[in-house]
Amino acid sequence: MKIINLLIIVLFNFIGAYLSYQWCYRMIIAKHRTPELYYLICYGLCYFCFILISIFLLNKIKQPIGLVICAVPIGFIITLMSPILFMLIVEDNNKLIFNLNFIMGMLGITSMITLNFIIYPAILLCCHYSIGGIQKISNKLTLKQ
């Protein structure tokens, strides 16, 4: 049962990543012809973190409203981490630019572009209800036997 739960979490996170990437692709990549590799690295980091956090949250929080309340800020923060880490690792010359105003601006821009603050709570709710439905079905099947 734990493997099925893990597969559900990974499946819905991949679907969310695809939706978010397609939205971002239409908004930025196709219009400005920026390299897709940067966005793929960003999404890989974001959704790897989202998968790990989803496993933790779905085990700890059982109420749907609690999942949504936790997922919205996580959707903002995780989306913000990838561009900042990329700039800190790759760009050596502009490290003085990191102040609170820049970080808050970056948070707003990346969140609005990727829509992860909307997609991630939806992913958690889909996982929550899918796992709950599968558990109910498996309980009914074991009671019939």
C-alpha positions in Angstrom: 0.0 0.0 0.0 2.9 2.4 0.7 4.2 1.8 -2.8 0.9 2.7 -4.3 0.7 5.8 -2.2 4.2 6.8 -3.3 3.3 6.2 -7.0 0.1 8.4 -6.6 2.2 11.2 -5.1 4.8 11.0 -7.9 2.2 10.8 -10.6 0.2 13.8 -9.4 3.5 15.8 -8.9 4.5 15.0 -12.5 1.1 16.1 -13.8 1.4 19.3 -11.8 5.0 19.9 -13.1 3.8 19.4 -16.6 0.9 21.8 -16.2 3.1 24.4 -14.6 5.9 24.0 -17.2 3.4 24.3 -20.1 2.0 27.5 -18.5 5.5 28.9 -18.1 6.5 27.8 -21.6 3.7 29.7 -23.2 4.4 32.8 -21.0 8.2 33.0 -21.3 10.1 30.5 -23.2 8.2 30.6 -26.5 8.0 34.4 -26.5 11.6 35.3 -25.4 13.4 32.3 -26.8 15.3 31.6 -23.5 17.1 28.3 -23.0 14.9 25.5 -21.9 17.6 23.9 -19.9 17.4 26.5 -17.1 13.6 26.0 -16.8 14.0 22.2 -16.8 16.6 22.5 -14.0 14.3 24.8 -12.1 11.3 22.5 -12.4 13.4 19.5 -11.5 14.5 21.1 -8.3 11.0 22.4 -7.5 9.2 19.2 -8.0 11.8 17.0 -6.4 11.3 19.2 -3.3 7.5 19.1 -3.8 7.5 15.3 -3.9 9.6 15.0 -0.6 7.4 17.6 1.1 4.2 15.9 -0.2 5.2 12.6 1.4 5.8 14.3 4.7 2.6 16.4 4.6 0.3 13.6 3.5 1.6 11.5 6.4 1.3 14.2 9.1 -1.8 16.2 8.1 -5.1 14.4 7.6 -7.5 17.3 7.0 -7.8 18.8 3.5 -7.9 22.4 4.8 -4.7 21.8 6.6 -3.0 20.6 3.5 -4.1 23.7 1.6 -3.0 26.1 4.3 0.5 24.4 4.3 0.7 24.0 0.5 0.1 27.7 -0.5 3.2 29.1 1.3 5.3 26.1 0.3 4.3 26.7 -3.3 5.7 30.2 -3.0 8.8 29.4 -1.1 10.0 26.3 -3.1 9.4 28.2 -6.4 11.6 31.0 -5.1 14.4 28.7 -4.1 15.5 27.5 -7.5 16.3 30.8 -9.2 18.0 32.1 -6.1 20.2 29.0 -5.8 20.9 29.1 -9.5 22.1 32.8 -9.1 24.1 32.1 -6.1 25.9 29.1 -7.7 26.4 30.4 -11.2 26.7 34.1 -11.0 29.6 35.2 -8.9 29.5 38.9 -9.6 26.0 39.9 -8.4 25.9 38.5 -4.9 25.4 41.9 -3.4 22.0 42.2 -5.1 20.4 39.8 -2.6 18.4 42.0 -0.2 14.9 41.6 1.1 13.3 43.7 -1.6 14.9 41.7 -4.4 13.9 38.4 -2.7 10.3 39.5 -2.3 10.1 40.7 -5.9 11.6 37.4 -7.1 9.1 35.5 -5.0 6.2 37.3 -6.6 7.5 37.0 -10.1 8.4 33.3 -10.0 5.2 32.4 -8.2 3.0 34.3 -10.7 4.8 32.8 -13.6 4.8 29.2 -12.5 1.4 29.2 -10.7 2.8 26.6 -8.2 1.0 28.4 -5.4 -2.2 27.2 -7.0 -1.0 23.9 -8.6 0.7 22.5 -5.5 -2.4 22.7 -3.2 -4.4 21.0 -5.9 -1.8 18.3 -6.2 -1.9 17.6 -2.4 -5.7 17.5 -2.5 -5.7 15.1 -5.4 -3.2 12.9 -3.6 -5.2 13.1 -0.4 -8.5 12.1 -1.9 -6.9 9.4 -4.2 -5.1 7.8 -1.4 -8.2 7.9 0.8 -10.3 6.4 -2.0 -7.9 3.6 -2.6 -7.7 2.8 1.2 -11.5 2.7 1.4 -11.7 0.3 -1.6 -9.0 -1.9 -0.2 -10.7 -2.0 3.2 -14.0 -3.1 1.5 -12.2 -5.8 -0.4 -10.5 -7.2 2.7 -13.9 -7.2 4.6 -15.5 -9.2 1.7 -12.9 -11.9 1.9 
